[in-house]
Amino acid sequence: MKRDVINIDEEKCTGCGLCVPECPEGAIQIIDGKARLVSDLFCDGLGACLGHCPEGAITIEKREAEPYDEMKVMDNVVKHGTNTIRAHLKHLLDHGQTEYYKQAVHYLKDHDLEVPESDKKKQPPIAGCPGVMSLEFDVSEDKEQKKSVRIKSQLNHWPIQLHLISPAAPQYQKADVLLAADCTAFTAANFHEEYLSGKVLAIACPKLDEGQEIYLEKIRTLIDEAEINTLTVMVMQVPCCSGLLALAKRAAEKAERKVPVKIIVLNIKGEVLKEEWCN
């Protein structure tokens, strides 16, 4: 079957081991000085390890792979004790993996093992990654807000999708670039005024778009050949968005020129959780 599984680029991997504790299933081990995927059936494809590799060596790919097996994962997890079990159950809850969570709890009970106290009272959430979980917000109209006000678009060029843009286009030369995850403009109510004004835009989705290496090279080209002034990377707090940050950081490291890179992270209600220059 074809499904999402992590891919580790052996050439980029330095064997630092930072990814190992970030995989609650124990799917990654350091073998012969490199991070390795122990078995496809241990990898749930949710990408908890993404963004923790300083070299950007870990990506998600869709390929033929053995089905994920929660029971075999639990065989592996329980060997490492209560803290590892708790981390695994939390991982399943955080990513909305209802059925796998239930299987894990049944496994513990069937083997006369305690369900960690912190997880006993938790209810499994709706199945699916947090990035696709169905939620509703209160968007009651602010009576003080004038309905007649129309905000002028700050978009000053086209195209904007990262696969379609050309770093050689005049608008990117020596510009301040905003690289935004697709969802951010719909989440931040003041996106145009506060974030896009004075910048040129490129958008991408690190979860759904293919051709990540093409993205890497395009960002590097913007830095080296378009000689952009600054790069602002705007993403959501959901796990899959960390891939765009990793790509931007890798591109900045590969580039011969050095440019200031700003990170902006929004929560799913459009509030800024983090805004900082990272170099």
N, C-alpha and C positions, 0 to 999 in steps of 0.2 A: 504494500500500500504506500501511496505517496503522502507524506505529512511533514510538518515543520520539525526540524532537528537542528541542533547547533552544529556549526562547522568551525574548526580551529585551524587557522593558517599556521602551519608548522614553521614557516620561514619567519613570520613575525613574532611567534611565541618565544619568550625569553626564559620560560620555566619559572617565573617568579612565584607562582602558586596562589596569587591573590584571588583567582577565580574559584579555586577549590572549595573554600568555605561558603561561597555564595551559591553553590548548587546543593539545595537541601535533599536531593535525591542521591547524591554521591555518584553522579554520572561522570564527573571529571576527576582524574588523578594525574599526578606528575609521574611520568614514566620515561626513563632515559633522558631526563632533563627537559622534557616538554610536556605541556598539558595535553592530555588525550581524553577523548570520549571513550569511556570504558565499554559501553554497550548502548546501542540504539534504544533498547527497551527500558533503559534507565532515564532517558531524556524525554521530558514532557513537551519540549519545544516552546515553553513559555518565555524563555530568555531571562530568567532571574540573574544569570551571570553576565548579561550584556551590560556594558558600561563600567564593569569592574576590571577589565583588562586595560592596563595603561598603554598597551601597544595596539589596541583595536584589532586583536587577532581573532576575536570571536564574533561570528555573525550567525543569523538564522537562515537556513536554506530549506527549500521544499524538495524532498527526494524520496526515493524508495527506501523504506526503513521498516524494521520490526515494529509492531505496535507497542506503545508504552504499556508496561505491566506493573500496576501498583503493588501487587502482592510480592513480586520479586524485589521491587524497590524497598518495600517494608522489611523484607529479609535482610537487606543491606543496611537500612537505617537503624534497626533495633540493635545492631552490633555495636553502635557507637553511643548508646545510652539515652537517657531521658532528654537531655538538651537537644540532641539531634532529632529525636522524635518530635519534640515540641516545635523545633524550627521547620520540620517538614510539614506538620499539620498546619502551622501558621501560613506557610507558603501556599498550601492548597486553599485555605480560606481566603487569603489575600487575592488569589487569582480566580476565585469563584468556582473552583473545581469540586462541585457538590458530590458527584458520584465517587470520585477518587477519595475524597475526604471520608465518605461513609465506608468505603472499602478499607481504608486505613484504620478507622475506629473498630470495625468488625475484626480486622486482623489482630489488633491489640487484645480485644476481648476474647477471641478464639484461642489466643496463646496465653491467656491468663496474665496479661500485662496491663498495667494501669494506663488509662488515658490521662495525660498530663492535666493537672488541676486547671490551668489557665484555659484549656480548650473544652472542658466539660460543659460549660454554660454557653459556649458559642454556638450559634446556629449557622449552618452552612449557607452562604449567600447564593444568589442566582448564579447558575453556571456561566462560565465565560471569563475572559480576561477583564480586569477592571476597566480597560480602555473601551470595551464594548458592552459593559453592563448597563442595563436599562435603568435610568434614574429620572426623577422628575424634580423640578425646582419651582419655587414660588417666584414668579416674575410679575407680581402685581404691579400695575402701573403707578409710577411716581407722579402724584398729582401736581407736584411742583415743576415737573418737566414739561416744557412746551412742545406740544405735538407738531407745531408748525415748523420747528427748526429742522432744516435739512443740512446734514454735514456733507461737505464737499469731499469727494474722493481724493486721496493723496497719491493714488497710483498714477505714475507718469510714463509708463512704458508697457510694452507687450512683446513677447510672451513672458510668463513668470514661472512656469513649471521648470524645475531644474534640468530635466532631460531636454527641454526645448530651448532654453536660453543659450546664447552664445557669449562667452566671456570677451569676445572681440567686439561686441556691440558697443556703440559709443556711450550708452547710458551707464555702463559698468566701469568705464575708465576713471580711475582715481576717485571712485565713489565710496560712500558709506553703504554697505550692503546689509540688508536684513534677510537672513535665511530662516524662514518660518515653517514649522510643521503645519500641514494643511489645516488642522482643526483650530489653530490659535486665533485666526481672524474671526471665526464664528463664536469663539468663547469670550474674547476680549471686546467689550462693547465699544471701547475707545481706540480700537486697533489703528485706524487711519490717522487720527489726530496725534496720539501719543507715541506710537511705535513706527508707523510708516512714513510720517512726514519728514522730508529731507533725505530719505533713503531710497535706494533701488531694491527691488524685491526679487527673491527666488523662493519658491515653495517646494516642499517635498514631504513624502510620508515614508518614514523609515520602516514601517511594518508592511505596507502593501506594495510599494514601488520595487521593481526589479532593477538590476544594474547598479548595485551599490558602489562597485569599483569605478564605474563611470562618474558617479557623483563625487567620489573622492578626488578624481583627477580634475573635474570641473572646478571644484572649490580651490584646489591648488593653483589651477590656471588663473582663476580670478585674483588670487593673491600675487602670483609671480608675474603674470603677463598683463592683466588689466590694472595691476598695481593699485588695488582698492585701498582705501584709507583705513577702514575698520570693518569688522565682521561681527554682526550681532546675531546670535543663534537663539531663536525663540521656540520653546517646546512646551508640551503638556507634561504634567507630573506622572502620567501613565507609563508603565515600564517600557513599552515599545519605543517611546520617544527618546529614550537614552541613546538609541542607535544613531540618531542624527547628531547628537552632541559628540559621540565618539568619532563619527566621520569627520566632523568639522575640526576636532582636535588633531586627528591624524593628518588631515590635509595641511593644517597650520604647521605641524611638525615637519612634514615633507617639504614644504615650500622653502625656497631660498630666502625670500623676504620674510620679515617678521611684522605682523600687524596686530594691533590690539583686538582681542576677541572678548565680546561680552556675552554672558549667558543669562537668559531670562526664562524662568520656569513658572508656568501658570497652573493653578489647580482647575478642576473641571467647571468651576463657577467663574473663571476669568480673573481670579485674584492672584497677585504676584506672590509666589512663595520664595523666590530667589532671584536676585538681580545683582550680578557682580562681574567684574573684569577678571578673566582667568589668566592673563599674562601681561 
